Amino acid sequence: MIHVKNVSMKFNLGIDKGYSIKLLFISLFNKKYKRKKEYFSALNNISFDIKPGEVIGLIGSNGAGKSTLLKVVSGVMKPTTGKVIVNGAISPMIELGAGFDQELTARENIYLNGAVLGYSKKFINEKFNEIVEFSELKDFLDVPVKNFSSGMTAKLAFSIATVVNPEILIVDEILSVGDIKFQEKSKNKMMEMINGGTTVLYVSHSLESIMELCNRVIWLDHGEIVKIGDAKKICKEYYKKQMGKDFEE
């Protein structure tokens, strides 16, 4: 279960556009001078509940607050105000490969990233061949990750993150990584987890994917919830508003 109540997230944009070296010296020697702070609200008073086993899609244009919301729910970011209650073990797939050391090999990063996700060395040893087989990177195990393409990095990260079926899966655009064959394999793996009862919070710009996988959808715009409801209905409304025409299935 995921409970999000009155969550807001603000970022300090720093100093005014007109701030200069001259004003810097003024602020240093004149304590009465204060710089004006500018804030950007990425999320504004967001509230919703997700029941165990539900698959919820997040839709909205770039900058709507989708990725920020995923990071708040997964615990990567602490909200400025509000609260998030999560009952269950989370596997966040937000920035695949973000936890890799670029100087280390794929083999070494399997153990490193696995440890970051909370896996023991014994567990990784037991699942090592399964991770390698799924990633399709057997011939590149001893190559530094810095020499990998973005698709290869994503394959490795996805294979490590999904080696266990988590209670809650947080997903940001991962089904668009790698080649078409791997995308299909990733999708099937995700369906396997969903059918096993995993709760999923999923972001994608593919409305077809959202409608196929999700029960409900949360539509975000400028950090606020526009609507929450049936996946197909909300996706079609969103498409019509964005494109000015009906969605064709």
C-alpha positions in Angstrom: 0.0 0.0 0.0 1.2 3.5 -0.8 -0.4 6.5 0.9 0.5 10.0 -0.3 -1.0 12.9 1.6 -0.7 16.7 0.8 2.8 16.3 -0.7 4.5 19.3 -2.1 8.1 19.6 -3.4 9.8 22.9 -3.9 13.3 23.5 -5.3 15.4 26.6 -4.6 16.4 28.1 -7.9 19.0 30.2 -6.2 19.6 33.9 -6.8 17.8 36.4 -8.9 18.8 36.6 -12.6 20.2 40.1 -12.1 22.6 39.0 -9.3 26.2 40.0 -10.0 29.7 40.1 -8.5 29.0 43.6 -7.3 25.9 42.4 -5.4 28.0 39.5 -4.0 30.4 42.0 -2.3 27.4 44.1 -1.1 25.9 41.0 0.5 29.2 40.1 2.2 29.8 43.5 3.8 26.2 44.6 4.3 24.4 42.2 6.6 21.1 43.9 6.0 21.2 43.0 2.3 19.4 39.8 1.6 19.3 37.9 -1.7 15.8 37.1 -2.9 15.2 33.4 -3.2 13.3 31.9 -6.1 11.4 28.6 -5.8 10.0 26.2 -8.3 7.1 24.0 -7.2 7.6 20.6 -8.8 4.7 19.1 -6.8 1.8 21.0 -5.2 -0.4 19.3 -2.6 -0.5 15.8 -4.1 -2.7 13.2 -2.5 -3.6 9.6 -3.5 -3.7 6.0 -2.3 -2.5 2.9 -4.1 -3.8 -0.5 -3.0 -1.7 -3.7 -3.0 -1.5 -5.2 -6.4 -2.7 -2.1 -8.3 -0.8 -0.9 -11.4 -0.9 2.9 -11.5 0.3 4.9 -14.5 1.5 8.5 -14.3 1.0 10.7 -17.3 1.7 14.3 -18.2 3.9 16.4 -20.3 7.6 17.0 -19.6 8.0 19.0 -16.4 4.6 17.9 -15.0 6.3 16.4 -11.9 6.1 12.6 -12.8 9.8 11.7 -12.1 9.9 13.9 -9.0 6.8 12.1 -7.6 8.5 8.7 -8.2 11.6 9.9 -6.4 9.5 11.1 -3.4 7.5 7.9 -3.2 10.6 5.7 -3.5 12.4 7.7 -0.7 15.1 9.2 -3.0 13.8 12.7 -2.2 12.1 14.0 1.0 9.0 16.2 0.3 9.0 19.8 1.4 5.6 19.2 3.0 3.2 16.3 3.4 3.8 12.7 4.1 4.4 9.4 2.2 3.6 6.1 3.8 4.8 2.9 2.0 4.1 -0.6 3.3 6.3 -3.0 1.5 9.8 -3.4 0.0 10.4 -1.0 -2.9 12.5 -1.6 -6.0 12.9 1.7 -7.7 13.9 1.7 -11.4 14.1 5.5 -11.9 17.5 6.2 -13.3 18.8 2.9 -14.6 22.6 2.6 -14.1 22.8 5.6 -11.8 24.4 3.5 -9.1 27.1 2.0 -11.4 30.8 2.8 -11.1 31.9 3.7 -14.6 35.5 2.5 -14.0 34.4 -1.0 -12.8 33.5 -3.9 -15.1 30.0 -5.2 -15.6 30.8 -8.2 -13.4 32.0 -5.9 -10.5 29.0 -3.6 -11.0 26.6 -6.5 -10.6 27.9 -7.0 -7.1 28.1 -3.2 -6.4 24.6 -2.4 -7.6 23.2 -5.5 -6.0 24.6 -4.4 -2.7 23.0 -0.9 -3.2 19.6 -2.6 -3.7 20.1 -4.6 -0.5 21.1 -8.0 -1.9 23.7 -10.1 0.0 26.8 -11.4 -1.8 25.5 -14.9 -1.3 22.2 -14.0 -3.0 24.0 -12.3 -5.9 26.3 -15.4 -6.3 23.2 -17.5 -6.6 21.5 -15.2 -9.1 24.6 -14.2 -11.0 24.0 -16.5 -14.1 20.3 -15.5 -14.2 21.3 -11.8 -14.3 23.9 -12.3 -17.0 21.6 -14.4 -19.1 18.7 -11.9 -18.9 21.0 -9.0 -19.7 22.5 -10.7 -22.8 25.9 -9.3 -21.9 27.8 -12.5 -21.2 30.6 -11.5 -23.6 31.0 -8.1 -22.0 31.3 -9.1 -18.3 34.9 -7.9 -17.9 34.5 -4.7 -19.9 34.3 -1.4 -17.9 30.8 0.0 -17.9 32.2 3.3 -19.2 32.6 1.6 -22.5 29.0 0.5 -22.6 26.3 2.1 -24.7 23.3 3.5 -22.9 21.2 0.5 -24.1 23.8 -2.0 -22.6 23.9 -0.1 -19.3 20.1 -0.2 -19.1 20.0 -3.9 -19.9 22.4 -4.6 -17.0 20.6 -2.3 -14.6 17.2 -3.8 -15.4 18.4 -7.3 -15.1 19.9 -6.6 -11.6 16.8 -4.7 -10.3 14.3 -7.4 -11.4 16.2 -10.5 -10.3 13.7 -10.6 -7.4 9.9 -9.8 -7.4 9.6 -6.8 -5.2 6.4 -5.9 -3.4 6.4 -2.4 -4.9 8.0 -1.5 -8.3 8.7 2.1 -9.2 9.3 2.4 -12.9 10.3 5.4 -15.0 10.4 4.8 -18.8 12.4 1.6 -18.6 10.4 -0.2 -21.3 11.9 2.1 -23.9 15.5 1.1 -23.2 17.6 -1.2 -25.3 16.6 -2.8 -28.6 13.1 -3.9 -29.6 13.8 -7.5 -28.5 15.0 -6.5 -25.1 12.0 -4.1 -24.7 9.6 -6.9 -25.3 11.5 -9.1 -22.9 11.5 -6.3 -20.2 7.7 -5.9 -20.8 7.1 -9.6 -20.3 9.2 -9.6 -17.1 7.2 -6.7 -15.8 3.9 -8.5 -16.7 5.2 -11.5 -14.8 5.8 -9.3 -11.7 2.4 -7.7 -12.1 0.7 -11.1 -12.3 2.5 -12.1 -9.2 0.8 -9.4 -7.2 3.5 -6.7 -7.4 2.2 -3.1 -6.9 3.5 -0.9 -9.7 3.8 2.9 -10.1 4.7 3.4 -13.7 5.7 6.4 -15.8 5.7 6.3 -19.6 5.1 8.6 -22.6 3.6 5.6 -24.4 -0.1 5.8 -23.8 -0.5 2.4 -25.4 1.8 0.9 -22.8 0.0 2.7 -20.0 -3.4 1.5 -21.2 -2.2 -2.0 -21.6 -0.5 -2.4 -18.2 -2.3 -0.1 -15.8 -5.6 -0.2 -13.9 -5.7 3.4 -13.1 -4.0 6.6 -14.2 -2.9 9.8 -12.4 -2.7 12.7 -14.8 -0.3 15.4 -13.6 0.1 18.9 -14.9 2.5 21.5 -13.5 2.9 19.6 -10.3 -0.8 19.2 -9.7 -3.3 16.3 -10.2 -5.7 16.9 -13.0 -7.6 13.6 -12.8 -7.3 10.1 -11.3 -9.3 7.3 -12.8 -9.7 4.5 -15.3 -6.5 4.1 -17.4 -8.1 4.0 -20.9 -10.6 6.8 -20.2 -8.0 9.2 -18.7 -5.4 8.4 -21.3 -7.9 9.2 -24.1 -8.9 12.5 -22.5 -5.2 13.4 -22.1 -4.4 12.6 -25.7 -7.4 14.7 -27.0 -6.3 17.7 -24.9 -2.7 17.4 -26.1 -3.3 16.5 -29.7 -6.7 18.1 -30.4 -8.1 14.9 -31.8 -9.5 11.6 -30.6 -7.1 8.7 -29.7 -7.2 5.9 -32.4 -6.8 2.4 -31.1 
